[in-house]
């Protein structure tokens, strides 16, 4: 295999453009060789296309027309100069990368030493208690044990960060070695093509010494430091092995077994293909719904739609899985460590692919079952059963089997055991919901905050649960009374369910979030939490007004408008932390790398101009934030409809079903978008003060943010608790 092809094969995709441009230098050598060949004594015609190109220097500037020998000599010297500049640039890239990794290790070492002192303190307290030194030390021991639990969890995070640094070191070493080989090959080609010995004899040793590409000892020292830090953790006590073995022993898994760039691309291709096919099938179902049915006189739209609450519940589940996978994938792509921010167990290996695979399976089942239901009811594929007891001669008891079968398969898909998403992780989700429901009784962390907000967005899908139960519990085939009730109310539930149960389901998530805000105010004395509580009280007012004074349209509009504007402003300026700087200026802090232009063979004269840096290093360009703000305000306008009884909005049976389905789906999409920006803001600014430190382990998403620079130095550690006052709320305080 040609070395140029081999170089492209082994390149890191995200570092493409930082490597030595082997192909360009090779082509320029051939052009220089052409000038070295014998020429007639007459003056060469420098107006031909080839000579015009040769008459231009490698930096893109025009030159005069001297003799061919002078041109050859100048071009060879300039070739060497640019190669030297490229090699120095690569060496600087490696040096900055190693420096950033060393700074990260220094911070991790500081945290390890602090955690070690904490463990010794707790061990001393335990020994004192066993000696019976003081009865009063029992309470102190309990507090120390709670701190030890938090410290143990943070130890796993530190060990995970050490593994990420080790991965970065391996990749950076491969980058240096590949460029070292490219430098050797191009200088060997130089000597062969031009008949010289200067390349390998003089230039290569000088460049290797200047760029330090051959100093493997730097990486060996990094590996030794990684090994030492890995063995400091209590999770690896008594172990004498490499950093990778320490990670495996602590249950953190192996980073080397993840998908490479090709595997990720293949996953995206398969995912895109599946989404395209699913969209086509949904369109086919729409065509089936539009086609004329057999026996129009016995066809009842209301009877056909009575089972829609069950189908909507299952659809909301699979849509939530798709959105969870999308949130995780986007966070991974833009270097948002959502697992750390949400305080997920570091040993959890649930990836976006897990959510996508489960969502794809449930989507396939949903399309199949609903399509069969549509075809069966419209064209009477299966003969009716007990039609004399139902609404008309088309009604049949077997129509209930489709939603029941779909519901059972959806439930089975959610609880089916998995080696990746273990039972304890699923149970932790239920515990998070329980913590949200009992908000005033314990401190609130960021994951409780997120779960509470997600529950508020699931108000309409949760209201479909009683409607689905009412449908399944009603007589089958559906009698006339049930069909008439569905026509009037949008489901087959009783009046008590509509006036008591559904408003409670819609209002409880806002009550939980309001109580969380009050608990946060009690713990921090920050009045911002009181204003946040006011936002949820405004949303709760929409539920109360639309349930009690449902005939007062003007009052409903006023209360809904206040709640929508209040919530929209809070989303943009508080939850997302956006302002004119983030919305109007491009992201700053990008490294300026003068790359060689393969078309002109020249370097840019200067680095592109960047705007003044933002207060916090955000992960998206301003156009993304601006678009999200617009979408959030638009979606908020439909979201408020989910808090009202659907009969207030529409009396048409088909219109109600379609509107409820759209409102529920739009709100799930909006909440997913909100979650990404909310987690991002929490990572870069510790906006709500849930963390005692601004430190977040890097997910090693390399690209514009590489080489890593440890710009947040950890100097102290305090166990994170909601009642603890943050050490810093601003990155500048860490310098």
C-alpha positions in Angstrom: 0.0 0.0 0.0 1.3 3.5 -0.9 2.3 5.5 2.2 -0.1 8.3 1.2 -3.1 5.9 1.4 -1.8 4.4 4.6 -1.5 7.8 6.1 -5.1 8.6 5.3 -6.2 5.3 6.7 -4.6 5.8 10.1 -5.5 9.5 10.5 -7.8 10.5 13.3 -10.8 12.0 11.5 -11.2 14.9 14.0 -7.5 15.8 13.6 -7.6 15.8 9.8 -5.8 19.0 8.6 -3.3 18.9 11.5 -1.2 16.2 9.9 1.8 16.8 7.5 0.3 17.2 4.0 2.4 14.3 2.6 0.5 14.2 -0.8 1.1 17.9 -1.4 4.8 17.8 -0.7 5.2 14.8 -2.9 3.5 16.5 -5.8 5.7 19.6 -5.4 8.8 17.4 -5.5 7.7 16.2 -9.0 7.3 19.7 -10.2 10.7 20.7 -8.9 12.2 17.6 -10.6 10.7 18.8 -13.9 12.6 22.0 -13.6 15.9 20.1 -13.0 15.7 18.3 -16.4 17.8 19.7 -19.3 16.3 22.6 -21.2 17.2 24.2 -24.6 19.6 27.2 -24.4 16.8 29.6 -25.5 14.9 31.4 -22.8 12.0 29.2 -21.6 8.4 30.4 -22.4 7.1 31.4 -19.0 3.7 32.1 -20.4 2.6 28.5 -20.7 0.2 27.2 -18.0 2.8 24.8 -16.5 5.5 27.5 -16.4 3.1 30.0 -15.0 2.5 27.6 -12.1 6.2 27.0 -11.7 6.8 30.8 -11.8 4.7 31.1 -8.6 6.4 30.5 -5.3 5.0 28.0 -2.8 3.6 30.7 -0.6 1.4 31.9 -3.5 3.3 35.1 -4.4 4.5 35.9 -8.0 8.2 35.9 -8.9 10.2 37.3 -11.7 11.4 35.1 -14.5 15.1 34.2 -13.9 16.8 31.2 -15.5 15.5 27.7 -14.8 18.4 26.8 -12.5 17.6 29.7 -10.2 13.9 28.8 -10.2 14.8 25.2 -9.3 17.1 26.3 -6.4 14.6 28.7 -5.0 11.7 26.3 -5.1 13.8 23.5 -3.4 14.8 25.9 -0.6 11.2 27.1 -0.2 10.0 23.5 -0.2 12.4 22.8 2.7 11.3 25.9 4.5 7.6 25.1 4.3 8.3 21.5 5.3 10.2 22.8 8.3 7.3 25.1 9.2 4.9 22.2 8.9 7.0 19.9 11.1 7.3 22.7 13.7 3.5 23.2 13.7 3.0 19.5 14.2 5.5 19.4 17.0 3.8 22.4 18.7 0.5 20.6 18.4 1.9 17.5 20.2 3.6 19.7 22.8 0.4 21.6 23.6 -1.5 18.4 23.8 0.9 16.9 26.3 0.9 20.1 28.3 -2.9 20.0 28.5 -2.9 16.4 29.6 -0.3 17.1 32.2 -2.4 19.9 33.6 -5.4 17.7 33.8 -3.3 15.0 35.6 -2.1 17.7 38.1 -5.7 18.6 38.9 -6.7 15.0 39.3 -3.7 14.4 41.6 -4.9 17.3 43.8 -8.4 15.8 44.0 -6.9 12.3 44.7 -4.8 13.7 47.6 -7.8 15.5 49.1 -10.0 12.4 48.8 -7.2 10.4 50.5 -7.2 12.8 53.5 -10.9 12.4 53.7 -10.7 8.7 53.9 -8.0 8.9 56.6 -10.2 11.3 58.6 -13.2 8.9 58.4 -11.0 6.0 59.4 -9.8 7.9 62.4 -13.3 8.8 63.5 -14.3 5.1 63.2 -11.4 4.0 65.3 -12.2 6.5 68.0 -15.8 5.3 68.1 -14.7 1.7 68.6 -12.5 2.8 71.4 -15.5 4.5 73.0 -13.7 7.8 73.2 -16.9 9.8 72.9 -20.6 9.2 72.5 -21.0 12.4 70.6 -18.8 11.2 67.9 -21.5 8.9 66.6 -23.3 11.8 64.7 -20.0 12.9 63.4 -19.3 9.4 62.1 -22.6 9.3 60.3 -21.8 12.6 58.6 -18.4 11.4 57.7 -19.8 8.2 56.2 -22.2 10.2 54.1 -19.2 12.2 52.9 -17.4 9.0 52.3 -20.2 7.8 50.0 -20.0 11.0 48.0 -16.2 10.7 48.0 -16.3 7.1 46.7 -18.6 8.2 43.9 -16.2 11.0 43.0 -13.3 8.6 43.1 -14.9 6.7 40.3 -15.3 9.9 38.4 -11.6 10.8 38.9 -10.6 7.3 37.8 -12.8 7.7 34.7 -11.1 11.0 34.0 -7.7 9.3 34.3 -8.8 6.8 31.8 -9.8 9.5 29.4 -6.4 11.2 29.8 -4.8 7.8 29.1 -6.8 7.5 25.9 -5.9 11.0 24.9 -2.2 10.1 25.5 -2.4 7.0 23.3 -4.0 8.9 20.5 -1.6 11.8 20.7 1.3 9.3 20.7 -0.1 7.7 17.6 -0.4 11.2 16.0 3.2 12.0 16.8 4.5 8.6 15.4 2.4 8.9 12.2 3.8 12.4 11.5 7.3 11.2 12.3 6.9 8.5 9.8 5.5 10.9 7.2 8.4 13.2 7.8 10.9 10.4 7.2 9.0 9.2 4.0 8.8 12.6 2.4 12.5 13.4 3.1 13.4 10.0 1.7 11.4 10.8 -1.4 13.2 14.1 -1.6 16.6 12.5 -1.7 15.4 9.9 -4.2 13.7 12.3 -6.6 16.3 15.1 -6.5 19.3 12.9 -6.2 20.4 14.3 -2.8 21.4 13.1 0.6 20.5 16.2 2.5 17.0 15.1 3.5 17.8 12.0 5.5 21.4 13.0 6.3 20.9 16.6 7.6 17.3 17.8 7.6 15.6 14.8 9.3 17.8 14.7 12.4 17.4 18.5 12.8 13.6 18.4 12.4 13.2 15.5 14.8 15.3 17.2 17.4 13.6 20.6 17.0 10.0 19.1 17.0 10.8 16.4 19.6 8.6 14.0 17.6 11.1 11.2 18.5 11.0 11.7 22.2 8.9 8.8 23.3 10.1 9.3 26.9 7.5 12.1 27.3 4.7 9.7 26.7 6.3 7.0 28.9 6.4 9.6 31.8 2.8 10.3 31.2 2.0 6.6 31.3 3.8 6.3 34.6 1.9 9.2 36.1 -1.4 7.7 34.9 -0.5 4.4 36.5 0.4 6.1 39.8 -2.9 8.0 39.9 -4.9 5.0 39.0 -3.6 3.1 42.0 -4.3 5.9 44.5 -8.0 5.1 44.4 -9.6 3.0 47.1 -11.2 1.1 44.3 -7.8 -0.3 43.2 -6.2 -0.8 46.6 -3.5 -3.5 46.5 -3.5 -3.5 42.7 -0.2 -3.1 40.8 -1.1 -2.8 37.2 -1.7 -0.4 34.3 -4.3 2.4 34.2 -6.5 0.3 31.9 -6.5 -2.6 34.3 -7.4 -0.3 37.2 -10.4 1.0 35.2 -11.5 -2.6 34.6 -11.0 -3.6 38.2 -13.2 -0.6 39.3 -16.0 -1.7 37.0 -15.6 1.3 34.6 -15.2 -0.8 31.5 -12.6 -0.4 28.7 -12.4 2.6 26.5 -10.6 0.7 23.8 -13.6 -1.4 23.1 -15.8 1.5 21.9 -16.7 2.1 18.3 -14.2 3.7 16.1 -15.0 6.4 13.6 -16.0 3.9 10.9 -18.3 2.1 13.4 -19.9 5.4 14.3 -20.5 6.4 10.7 -22.0 3.0 10.0 -24.4 3.4 12.9 -25.4 6.8 11.6 -26.1 5.3 8.2 -28.2 2.5 9.6 -30.1 5.0 11.8 -30.7 7.3 8.9 -31.9 4.5 6.7 -34.3 3.3 9.4 -35.7 6.7 10.1 -36.3 7.2 6.3 -38.1 3.8 6.1 -40.2 4.6 9.2 -41.2 8.0 7.7 -42.3 6.3 4.5 -44.3 3.8 6.5 -46.0 6.5 8.5 -46.9 8.2 5.2 -48.3 4.9 3.9 -50.5 4.7 7.0 -51.7 8.2 6.2 -52.6 7.1 2.7 -54.5 4.1 4.2 -56.5 6.4 6.4 -57.4 8.6 3.5 -58.6 5.7 1.3 -62.3 5.0 1.2 -63.5 2.2 3.4 -65.8 -0.7 2.7 -69.5 -0.4 3.8 -69.4 3.4 4.6 -72.8 3.2 6.4 -71.4 1.0 9.2 -68.0 2.8 9.4 -67.8 5.0 12.6 -64.9 7.4 13.0 -65.6 7.7 16.7 -65.6 3.9 17.2 -62.3 3.7 15.3 -60.7 6.4 17.4 -61.7 5.2 20.8 -58.5 3.1 21.1 -56.3 6.1 20.3 -55.3 6.8 23.9 -53.5 3.4 24.1 -51.7 4.0 20.8 -50.7 7.5 21.9 -49.3 6.3 25.2 -47.1 3.7 23.4 -46.1 6.3 20.8 -45.1 8.7 23.6 -42.9 6.0 25.1 -41.0 5.3 21.9 -40.7 9.0 21.0 -39.2 9.6 24.5 -36.6 6.9 23.8 -35.7 8.4 20.5 -35.3 11.8 22.1 -33.2 10.4 25.0 -30.9 8.8 22.5 -30.7 12.1 20.5 -29.9 14.1 23.7 -27.1 11.7 24.7 -25.7 11.6 21.1 -25.6 15.4 20.8 -24.1 15.8 24.3 -21.3 13.3 23.3 -20.7 15.1 20.0 -20.2 18.6 21.5 -18.3 17.5 24.6 -21.1 17.9 27.2 -20.5 15.4 29.9 -24.1 14.7 30.7 -23.4 11.5 32.6 -21.3 13.5 35.1 -23.7 16.5 35.3 -26.7 14.2 35.9 -24.7 12.3 38.6 -25.1 8.9 36.8 -23.1 6.0 38.1 -19.7 6.1 36.3 -20.0 2.3 35.7 -23.1 2.8 33.7 -22.4 2.0 30.0 -25.8 3.0 28.6 -25.0 4.6 25.2 -27.2 6.5 22.7 -27.2 3.3 20.6 -29.1 1.5 23.4 -31.9 4.0 23.3 -31.9 4.0 19.5 -32.1 0.2 19.3 -35.0 0.0 21.8 -36.8 2.9 20.1 -36.3 1.3 16.6 -37.8 -2.0 17.9 -40.8 -0.3 19.5 -41.3 1.9 16.4 -41.4 -1.1 14.1 -43.9 -2.8 16.4 -46.1 0.3 16.6 -46.2 0.8 12.8 -47.0 -2.9 12.3 -49.8 -3.1 14.9 -51.4 0.2 14.1 -51.3 -0.5 10.4 -53.0 -3.8 10.9 -55.6 -2.2 13.1 -56.4 0.4 10.3 -56.6 -2.2 7.6 -58.7 -4.5 9.7 -61.3 -1.9 10.7 -61.6 -0.1 7.4 -61.8 -3.2 5.2 -63.1 -5.8 7.6 -60.3 -8.3 7.2 -61.4 -10.3 10.2 -65.1 -11.1 10.6 -66.8 -9.2 13.5 -67.2 -11.0 16.8 -70.2 -10.3 19.0 -71.2 -7.4 16.8 -74.8 -7.6 18.1 -73.6 -6.4 21.5 -71.7 -3.4 20.2 -72.3 -0.1 18.5 -73.2 -1.4 15.1 -72.6 -4.4 12.8 -68.9 -3.4 12.2 -68.0 -3.4 15.9 -66.1 -6.4 17.2 -64.4 -7.6 20.4 -61.2 -8.4 18.6 -60.4 -4.8 17.9 -59.3 -4.4 21.5 -56.6 -7.0 21.0 -54.5 -4.6 18.8 -53.9 -2.0 21.5 -53.6 -4.6 24.2 -51.0 -6.5 22.2 -49.1 -3.2 21.5 -49.2 -2.1 25.1 -47.9 -5.5 26.4 -45.0 -5.5 23.8 -44.1 -1.9 24.7 -44.1 -2.7 28.4 -42.0 -5.8 27.7 -39.6 -3.7 25.6 -39.1 -1.3 28.5 -38.4 -3.9 31.2 -36.6 -6.5 29.1 -33.3 -7.3 30.9 -30.1 -6.0 29.3 -26.5 -6.4 30.0 -26.0 -2.7 29.3 -29.0 -1.1 31.0 -29.1 -3.2 34.1 -32.0 -3.5 36.5 -30.3 -1.2 39.1 -30.1 1.6 36.6 -33.8 1.3 35.7 -34.6 1.2 39.4 -32.6 4.4 39.9 -34.9 6.1 37.4 -37.9 5.1 39.5 -36.1 6.3 42.6 -35.4 9.7 40.9 -39.2 10.0 40.2 -39.9 9.1 43.9 -37.4 11.8 45.1 -39.1 14.3 42.9 -42.5 13.5 44.3 -41.1 13.8 47.9 -39.2 17.0 47.1 -39.6 18.9 50.4 -38.3 16.0 52.5 -34.7 15.9 51.2 -32.1 18.1 49.4 -32.6 18.6 45.7 -29.8 17.8 43.2 -29.5 18.6 39.5 -30.9 15.2 38.4 -34.0 15.8 40.6 -34.4 19.2 38.9 -34.2 17.6 35.4 -36.6 14.8 36.3 -39.1 17.2 37.7 -39.0 19.4 34.5 -39.4 16.3 32.3 -42.5 15.2 34.3 -44.1 18.6 33.6 -43.6 18.0 29.9 -45.2 14.6 30.2 -48.4 16.0 31.5 -50.5 15.3 28.4 -49.0 11.8 27.8 -49.7 11.0 31.4 -53.2 12.2 31.0 -53.6 9.6 28.3 -52.9 6.8 30.8 -56.3 7.1 32.6 -58.0 7.4 29.2 -56.2 4.2 28.0 -57.3 2.4 31.2 -60.9 3.6 30.7 -60.9 2.2 27.2 -59.4 -1.1 28.2 -61.8 -1.4 31.2 -64.9 -0.6 29.2 -67.1 -3.2 27.5 -66.0 -4.7 24.2 -67.2 -4.4 21.6 -67.9 -0.7 22.5 -71.5 0.0 23.1 -73.4 3.1 21.9 -72.9 4.8 25.3 -69.1 4.6 25.2 -68.9 5.9 21.6 -71.1 8.9 22.5 -69.0 9.7 25.5 -65.9 9.6 23.4 -67.5 11.9 20.9 -68.3 14.4 23.6 -65.2 14.2 25.8 -62.4 12.7 23.7 -62.2 9.5 25.7 -64.5 7.0 27.5 -63.7 8.2 31.1 -66.4 9.3 33.6 -67.1 12.9 34.7 -65.1 12.3 37.9 -62.1 11.4 35.9 -62.3 14.5 33.8 -62.9 16.9 36.7 -60.7 15.3 39.4 -58.1 12.8 38.1 -57.0 14.5 34.9 -56.4 17.9 36.5 -54.5 16.3 39.3 -52.2 14.5 36.8 -51.7 17.7 34.9 -51.0 19.8 38.1 -48.9 17.4 40.3 -45.6 17.8 38.3 -45.8 21.6 38.7 -46.6 21.2 42.4 -43.5 18.9 42.7 -41.3 21.4 40.9 -42.6 24.3 43.0 -41.8 22.4 46.2 -38.3 21.6 44.9 -37.8 25.3 44.3 -38.9 26.1 47.9 -36.5 23.4 49.2 -33.7 24.9 47.2 -34.5 28.4 48.7 -34.5 26.9 52.2 -31.1 25.4 51.6 -29.4 28.2 49.7 -31.4 31.4 50.6 -31.2 32.4 46.9 -34.3 34.4 46.0 -34.0 33.2 42.4 -35.6 30.0 43.5 -38.7 31.9 44.7 -39.0 33.4 41.2 -38.7 29.9 39.7 -41.4 28.7 42.0 -43.6 31.5 40.7 -43.1 30.2 37.2 -44.5 26.8 38.2 -47.3 28.4 40.2 -48.3 30.3 37.0 -48.4 27.0 35.1 -50.4 25.4 37.9 -52.9 28.3 37.6 -53.5 27.3 34.0 -54.6 23.9 35.2 -56.8 25.2 37.9 -58.5 27.9 35.8 -59.1 25.6 32.8 -60.5 22.9 35.0 -62.8 25.1 37.3 -63.7 28.1 35.0 -63.5 26.2 31.7 -66.3 28.3 30.3 -64.4 31.6 30.9 -62.4 31.8 27.7 -60.9 35.3 28.4 -59.6 34.3 31.8 -58.0 31.2 30.3 -56.3 33.2 27.6 -54.9 35.7 30.1 -53.5 33.1 32.5 -52.1 31.0 29.7 -50.4 34.0 28.1 -48.8 35.0 31.4 -47.6 31.4 32.1 -46.2 31.1 28.5 -44.2 34.4 28.6 -43.0 33.7 32.1 -41.8 30.2 31.3 -40.3 31.3 27.9 -38.2 34.1 29.4 -37.0 31.8 32.2 -36.0 29.2 29.7 -33.9 31.5 27.6 -32.2 33.8 30.2 -32.0 31.6 33.3 -32.1 27.9 32.4 -30.0 28.4 29.2 -28.0 31.4 30.4 -28.3 33.1 27.0 -27.8 36.8 26.4 -26.8 39.2 23.6 -23.2 37.9 23.8 -24.2 34.2 23.1 -26.9 35.1 20.6 -25.0 37.7 18.5 -21.3 36.7 18.7 -19.6 33.7 17.3 -18.0 31.2 19.7 -14.5 32.1 20.7 -11.6 30.3 22.2 -10.8 28.3 19.0 -7.2 27.5 18.3 -5.8 29.3 15.2 -3.9 26.7 13.1 -2.2 27.9 10.0 -2.8 25.0 7.7 -1.2 24.5 4.3 -3.6 25.1 1.4 -3.3 22.1 -0.9 -4.6 24.1 -3.9 -2.2 27.0 -3.8 0.6 25.5 -1.7 0.5 28.5 0.6 -0.2 29.4 4.2 -2.9 32.0 5.1 -1.4 35.3 5.8 -3.1 35.5 9.2 -5.5 33.7 11.5 -9.2 34.4 11.0 -10.6 37.1 13.2 -12.6 36.0 16.2 -14.9 38.0 18.4 -14.3 38.9 22.0 -14.6 35.8 24.2 -17.8 35.0 25.9 -18.1 34.8 29.6 -18.3 31.0 29.5 -17.1 28.7 26.8 -20.4 27.6 25.1 -20.6 24.6 22.9 -22.9 25.8 20.1 -22.7 28.7 17.6 -25.1 31.7 18.1 -27.4 30.6 15.2 -28.2 27.4 17.1 -29.1 29.3 20.3 -31.2 31.8 18.3 -33.1 29.0 16.5 -33.7 27.2 19.8 -35.1 30.4 21.4 -37.6 30.8 18.5 -38.6 27.1 18.6 -39.0 27.2 22.4 -41.3 30.2 22.2 -43.4 28.6 19.4 -43.5 25.2 21.2 -44.4 26.9 24.5 -47.5 28.3 22.8 -48.7 24.8 22.0 -47.4 23.4 25.3 -49.9 25.5 27.3 -52.7 23.7 25.4 -51.6 20.5 27.0 -52.8 21.8 30.4 -56.3 22.4 29.3 -59.2 20.0 28.7 -59.1 19.2 25.0 -62.8 19.8 24.6 -62.2 23.6 25.3 -60.0 23.7 22.1 -61.9 21.6 19.6 -65.3 19.8 19.3 -64.3 17.8 16.2 -63.5 14.2 17.0 -60.7 13.8 14.4 -59.4 17.3 15.1 -59.1 16.5 18.9 -57.2 13.3 18.3 -54.8 14.9 15.9 -54.3 18.0 18.0 -53.5 16.0 21.2 -51.1 13.8 19.3 -49.2 16.8 17.9 -49.2 18.7 21.2 -47.8 15.7 23.1 -45.1 15.1 20.4 -44.1 18.8 20.1 -43.7 19.1 23.9 -41.4 16.0 24.1 -39.3 17.4 21.3 -39.1 20.8 23.0 -38.2 19.3 26.3 -35.3 17.4 24.7 -34.0 20.6 23.1 -34.3 22.3 26.4 -32.5 19.5 28.3 -29.4 19.8 26.0 -29.0 23.5 26.5 -29.9 23.3 30.2 -27.2 20.6 30.9 -24.7 22.5 28.8 -25.3 25.7 30.8 -25.0 23.8 34.0 -21.6 22.3 32.9 -20.0 25.6 31.8 -21.3 27.8 34.6 -22.6 25.7 37.5 -25.6 27.9 37.0 -27.7 26.6 39.9 -24.8 25.9 42.2 -25.5 22.2 42.5 -21.8 21.3 42.3 -19.2 22.4 44.8 -16.7 22.5 42.0 -16.8 23.7 38.5 -14.6 20.8 37.5 -16.1 18.4 34.9 -14.1 15.5 33.5 -13.4 15.9 29.7 -15.1 13.5 27.4 -12.1 13.8 25.0 -14.1 15.1 22.1 -11.2 16.3 20.1 -11.4 18.8 17.3 -11.6 22.5 17.7 -11.2 22.2 21.5 -8.0 20.1 21.1 -5.3 20.2 22.5 -7.0 20.2 25.9 -6.1 23.1 28.2 -6.8 22.7 31.9 -8.3 26.1 32.4 -10.2 25.1 35.6 -7.8 24.2 38.3 -9.1 22.2 41.2 -7.6 23.4 44.4 -10.0 21.9 47.0 -12.8 19.4 47.3 -15.9 19.5 49.3 -18.6 16.8 49.1 -21.4 18.0 46.9 -24.7 18.5 48.7 -27.6 20.7 47.9 -27.3 22.6 51.1 -23.6 23.3 50.6 -22.9 26.8 49.3 -20.9 26.5 46.0 -17.3 27.4 46.2 -17.5 29.3 43.0 -20.3 30.2 40.6 -18.0 31.7 38.0 -15.0 30.2 36.1 -13.0 33.3 36.8 -12.9 32.5 40.5 -10.9 29.4 39.8 -7.9 31.3 38.4 
